Amino acid sequence: MNEEKCCVVTCDLPLDQTYWDNQYQAQKTGWDLGQVSPPIEKYIDTIDNKNAKILIPGCGNTYEADYLLQQGFTNITVIDIAPTLVENLKLKFSNNSNITILLGDFFEHQGNYDFIIEQTFFCALPPTMRQKYVWKTHQLLANKGKLVGLLFNREFEVSPPFGGSLNEYKQLFKSTFQILKIATAKNSISARLNSELFIEFEKNQDIIVNLYHFEGITCSGCMNTVSSKFLEIDSVDNVSMNRNFSEIIIVSKSEIDIKILQKIVSYDEKYKIKRA
């Protein structure tokens, strides 16, 4: 059974603003814990700087922000795409100047944060957006900034949420972040016990992470060939292409001219690459 039920209104529509707003309008939020997740609560208790800039993307009812405010944190930003939810949050926190509530798309957001807290946002995104997530979190974090929170270490029969595995995450975030911790959470709520990985990733400030749109690839074999060719470039540390072969992130020690990348894939005239 899939206990984490997101698609309670309909499962056959795009996971866009309308989809998520419908969930809140119908008050059908099966993923909502009703409390701050214990592993995240425990981590928050270790943060000494109460003025740290903290972002919570895809925030939902944001019990994490509630807890941060209770603990005296002064610079919290939460963002979600669902208008109904955001209006409720603005009303709830209307008298608190220590939190900024934004209606918008995380991938269009601009800012500079010490921490990004991940709690059921990554798993709500279509898996084809995971490379873009890595690129954007790296972009939004300050030097030495950290991505912390929880990822599912399991698959689901019905999605969203979308699951994943330890090995997948290690490869996905490789080089972009220093992996300080990625391990089974010991204090998850009972319904998620042994199915969550707690992550603490520190931004690697010594590398460049670029996102590209890619055209022409139709199979995993061709994807692997292209990725291998990019990995042969001296300064490249990691290459990761999404599941429908439409986006790729390249992690490198120095900037790579797009003309070099296009020349590498020009052995097949269908292949086109351009900066996102």
C-alpha positions as CSV (number, residue, x, y, z in Angstrom):
1,M,0.0,0.0,0.0
2,N,1.0,3.6,-0.6
3,E,0.4,5.3,2.7
4,E,1.7,8.6,1.4
5,K,-1.2,9.6,-0.8
6,C,-0.8,12.8,-2.7
7,C,-3.0,12.2,-5.7
8,V,-6.3,12.1,-3.8
9,V,-8.2,14.4,-6.2
10,T,-6.9,13.0,-9.5
11,C,-3.8,11.2,-10.7
12,D,-4.1,11.8,-14.4
13,L,-3.3,15.6,-14.5
14,P,0.0,17.4,-14.8
15,L,1.6,18.1,-11.4
16,D,1.2,21.8,-11.9
17,Q,-0.2,24.7,-9.8
18,T,-3.8,23.6,-10.5
19,Y,-3.1,20.0,-9.4
20,W,-1.6,21.1,-6.0
21,D,-4.1,23.8,-5.4
22,N,-6.9,21.3,-5.8
23,Q,-5.4,19.1,-3.1
24,Y,-5.5,22.0,-0.6
25,Q,-9.0,23.1,-1.7
26,A,-10.3,19.6,-1.2
27,Q,-8.4,19.4,2.1
28,K,-7.0,16.1,1.0
29,T,-3.3,16.2,2.1
30,G,-2.5,12.6,2.9
31,W,1.3,13.4,3.0
32,D,0.8,15.9,5.8
33,L,2.3,14.7,9.1
34,G,0.5,17.3,11.2
35,Q,3.8,18.0,13.0
36,V,7.5,18.8,12.3
37,S,9.3,15.6,11.2
38,P,11.3,14.3,14.1
39,P,14.6,14.0,12.2
40,I,14.4,17.6,11.0
41,E,13.4,18.8,14.4
42,K,16.5,17.1,15.9
43,Y,18.7,18.7,13.2
44,I,17.2,22.2,13.8
45,D,18.2,21.9,17.4
46,T,21.8,21.7,16.4
47,I,21.8,25.0,14.4
48,D,23.3,27.7,16.6
49,N,22.9,30.7,14.3
50,K,19.3,32.0,14.9
51,N,19.8,34.5,12.1
52,A,20.7,31.9,9.5
53,K,18.8,32.4,6.2
54,I,16.6,29.4,5.8
55,L,14.5,28.4,2.8
56,I,11.7,25.7,2.8
57,P,10.6,24.9,-0.8
58,G,7.3,23.3,-1.5
59,C,6.6,24.1,2.1
60,G,3.0,22.7,2.5
61,N,1.7,23.5,6.0
62,T,5.3,24.1,7.1
63,Y,5.4,22.7,10.6
64,E,9.2,23.1,10.1
65,A,8.8,26.9,9.9
66,D,6.5,26.8,13.0
67,Y,9.2,25.0,14.9
68,L,12.0,27.3,13.7
69,L,10.0,30.3,14.8
70,Q,9.4,28.7,18.2
71,Q,13.1,28.2,18.6
72,G,13.9,31.9,17.9
73,F,15.0,31.8,14.2
74,T,14.6,35.2,12.5
75,N,15.1,34.7,8.8
76,I,12.8,32.1,7.3
77,T,11.4,32.0,3.8
78,V,8.8,29.5,2.6
79,I,7.6,29.1,-1.0
80,D,4.8,27.0,-2.5
81,I,3.0,27.0,-5.8
82,A,-0.5,26.5,-4.4
83,P,-2.5,29.8,-3.9
84,T,-5.0,28.3,-1.4
85,L,-2.2,27.1,0.8
86,V,-0.2,30.3,0.6
87,E,-3.2,32.5,1.5
88,N,-3.8,30.3,4.6
89,L,-0.1,30.6,5.6
90,K,-0.1,34.4,5.2
91,L,-3.1,34.6,7.5
92,K,-1.6,32.2,10.0
93,F,1.7,34.1,10.2
94,S,0.4,37.6,9.6
95,N,1.8,39.0,12.8
96,N,5.3,37.5,12.5
97,S,8.0,39.4,10.7
98,N,10.5,36.6,10.9
99,I,8.9,34.6,8.1
100,T,8.5,35.5,4.4
101,I,5.7,33.6,2.6
102,L,6.0,33.4,-1.2
103,L,3.6,32.1,-3.8
104,G,5.7,31.0,-6.7
105,D,7.8,28.4,-8.6
106,F,10.9,27.3,-6.7
107,F,12.8,26.9,-9.9
108,E,12.3,30.6,-10.7
109,H,13.1,31.8,-7.2
110,Q,16.2,33.9,-6.6
111,G,18.0,34.2,-3.3
112,N,21.0,33.2,-1.1
113,Y,20.5,30.9,1.8
114,D,22.5,29.2,4.5
115,F,20.1,26.2,4.7
116,I,17.5,24.7,2.4
117,I,15.2,22.3,4.3
118,E,13.9,19.4,2.3
119,Q,10.7,17.8,3.5
120,T,8.4,16.1,0.9
121,F,9.2,18.6,-1.9
122,F,11.7,16.5,-3.8
123,C,9.4,13.4,-3.7
124,A,6.5,15.5,-5.1
125,L,8.4,16.5,-8.2
126,P,8.3,14.3,-11.3
127,P,11.6,12.4,-11.4
128,T,12.5,14.1,-14.7
129,M,13.0,17.3,-12.6
130,R,15.6,15.9,-10.2
131,Q,18.6,17.2,-12.1
132,K,17.0,20.6,-12.2
133,Y,16.5,20.4,-8.5
134,V,20.2,19.7,-7.9
135,W,21.2,22.6,-10.1
136,K,18.7,25.0,-8.4
137,T,19.5,24.1,-4.8
138,H,23.2,24.6,-5.5
139,Q,22.4,27.9,-7.1
140,L,20.4,29.2,-4.1
141,L,22.8,28.2,-1.4
142,A,25.5,30.4,0.0
143,N,29.1,29.2,0.2
144,K,29.2,26.4,2.8
145,G,25.4,26.4,2.7
146,K,23.6,23.1,3.4
147,L,20.7,21.1,1.9
148,V,19.3,19.1,4.8
149,G,16.2,17.0,5.3
150,L,14.6,13.7,4.2
151,L,14.4,11.6,1.0
152,F,12.4,8.4,0.5
153,N,14.5,5.3,0.3
154,R,11.7,3.2,-1.3
155,E,9.4,3.1,-4.3
156,F,5.6,3.7,-4.4
157,E,2.9,1.9,-6.4
158,V,1.0,5.1,-6.9
159,S,2.7,8.5,-7.4
160,P,3.2,11.1,-6.3
161,P,5.1,10.8,-4.0
162,F,8.0,9.5,-6.1
163,G,10.6,7.3,-4.4
164,G,14.2,6.6,-5.0
165,S,17.3,4.9,-3.6
166,L,20.5,5.6,-1.7
167,N,22.7,4.8,-4.8
168,E,20.6,7.0,-7.0
169,Y,20.9,10.0,-4.7
170,K,24.6,9.5,-4.2
171,Q,25.1,9.6,-8.0
172,L,22.7,12.5,-8.5
173,F,24.3,14.8,-5.9
174,K,27.9,13.7,-6.5
175,S,30.4,16.5,-6.7
176,T,27.8,19.2,-6.6
177,F,27.6,18.8,-2.8
178,Q,29.9,17.3,-0.2
179,I,27.8,14.5,1.3
180,L,28.3,14.9,5.0
181,K,25.5,12.5,5.8
182,I,23.1,10.2,4.0
183,A,21.7,7.4,6.2
184,T,18.5,5.8,7.3
185,A,16.7,8.2,9.7
186,K,16.5,6.6,13.1
187,N,13.6,8.6,14.5
188,S,11.1,8.8,11.7
189,I,7.4,8.6,12.5
190,S,6.1,5.0,12.6
191,A,4.5,5.1,9.2
192,R,7.8,6.1,7.6
193,L,10.2,4.1,9.8
194,N,13.1,2.7,7.8
195,S,11.9,4.3,4.6
196,E,13.5,7.7,5.0
197,L,17.1,8.8,4.5
198,F,18.3,11.8,6.4
199,I,20.6,14.0,4.3
200,E,23.1,16.7,5.1
201,F,24.8,18.0,2.0
202,E,27.2,21.0,2.0
203,K,27.5,23.1,-1.2
204,N,30.7,22.5,-3.1
205,Q,31.8,26.0,-3.8
206,D,34.8,25.0,-5.9
207,I,32.8,23.7,-8.9
208,I,30.4,25.0,-11.5
209,V,27.0,23.4,-12.0
210,N,25.3,24.1,-15.3
211,L,21.9,22.8,-16.5
212,Y,21.4,22.2,-20.3
213,H,18.5,21.3,-22.5
214,F,19.2,18.3,-24.7
215,E,17.4,17.1,-27.8
216,G,17.7,13.9,-29.8
217,I,18.4,11.1,-27.3
218,T,15.7,8.4,-27.2
219,C,17.3,5.6,-25.2
220,S,19.4,5.0,-22.1
221,G,22.2,3.5,-24.2
222,C,22.7,6.7,-26.2
223,M,22.4,8.7,-22.9
224,N,25.2,6.7,-21.4
225,T,27.4,7.2,-24.5
226,V,26.9,11.0,-24.4
227,S,27.5,11.1,-20.7
228,S,30.7,9.2,-21.1
229,K,31.9,11.6,-23.7
230,F,31.3,14.6,-21.5
231,L,33.0,12.9,-18.6
232,E,36.1,12.6,-20.7
233,I,36.5,16.4,-20.6
234,D,39.4,17.1,-18.1
235,S,37.5,19.5,-15.8
236,V,34.3,17.5,-15.6
237,D,33.5,15.8,-12.3
238,N,30.0,14.5,-12.8
239,V,27.3,14.3,-15.5
240,S,23.7,13.4,-14.9
241,M,20.8,13.3,-17.4
242,N,17.2,13.1,-16.5
243,R,14.9,10.1,-17.2
244,N,13.3,11.5,-20.4
245,F,16.7,12.6,-21.8
246,S,15.7,16.2,-22.0
247,E,17.9,17.9,-19.4
248,I,21.5,17.3,-18.3
249,I,23.6,18.8,-15.5
250,I,27.4,19.0,-16.0
251,V,29.5,19.6,-12.9
252,S,33.0,20.9,-13.7
253,K,35.9,22.7,-12.1
254,S,35.9,25.3,-14.9
255,E,33.4,26.8,-17.3
256,I,33.0,24.8,-20.5
257,D,32.2,26.5,-23.8
258,I,28.9,25.3,-25.2
259,K,30.5,25.0,-28.6
260,I,32.8,22.3,-27.2
261,L,29.8,20.4,-25.8
262,Q,27.9,20.6,-29.1
263,K,31.0,19.5,-31.1
264,I,31.3,16.4,-28.9
265,V,27.8,15.3,-29.7
266,S,27.9,16.3,-33.3
267,Y,28.6,12.7,-34.4
268,D,24.8,12.4,-34.5
269,E,23.0,15.3,-36.2
270,K,19.9,14.9,-34.1
271,Y,21.7,15.8,-30.9
272,K,21.4,19.4,-29.8
273,I,22.5,20.9,-26.5
274,K,21.9,24.4,-25.2
275,R,22.1,26.2,-21.8
276,A,18.9,26.2,-19.8
